[in-house]
Amino acid sequence: MKPLVIGLGVLAAILIVSQLVMGLLILQGNASMRVAHQHSGYLTVAVNLLYIATSLTLVARRSGPRGS
């Protein structure tokens, strides 16, 4: 499970940086990237939500009842 979380985290970081770069390109006048920016934005949200869910699941499994 840990390699999955690490992989999702790396992918999420790459997608966030690509969103930033595409946004800057659009602001500089490259309007043809709008559709790519929108679709990769959807992918970024989906990957980040999956990353958050798997991370919380991993944390919940590790922090079981103490004292046993």
N, C-alpha and C positions, 0 to 999 in steps of 0.2 A: 504494500500500500504506500510505503514511503517513497519509492521511486516514481509512482504515479503522481503523488502530490508535488514532488520536485519538478517533474516534467510539465505538469500543468502550470506551476508557478513560472517556469522559464517561458513557456508559451504565452502566458498572460502578460509577462513583462515585454516580450517582443511585440505583441499586438498593441499594447499601450503606446510603446515608442513609435510604432508605425502609424498609429492614429495621430500622434503629435506631428510627425513629419508630413503626413498627407494634409492635415489641417493647415500647416504652415504653407505648403505648396498651393493650396486652394486660396489662401489669403493673398499670396503673391500673384495671383491671376491665372493659375492653372485650373480653370473651372471644370475641365474634363475629368478630373479625379473625384468629382462629387459622388458619383454612384459607387465607385470603389470604396470611398471613405464611409459611405452609409452602410454598405454590406459588411465591410470589415468591422464596423462599429457593432453590428449585431453579433458577429462572431466573437468580438472582444467581450461583450456582455455575457454571452453564453459560457465562454471559457472561464471568465472570472467567477461567475456563479458556481460553476462546477468545481473550481479550485477552492472556493470558500466552503462549499459543502463537504468536499473530501477532507479538507484541513480540519474542519470542526469534528468530523467523524473520527479522524485519527486522534485528535486531542481528547475526545470523549472516551475513546477506548483506553487510552493510557491513564486517564485519571479516574480509575475505578474506585470502589470503596476502600478506604484506608483503615488500617488497624486489624486486618484479618491475617 
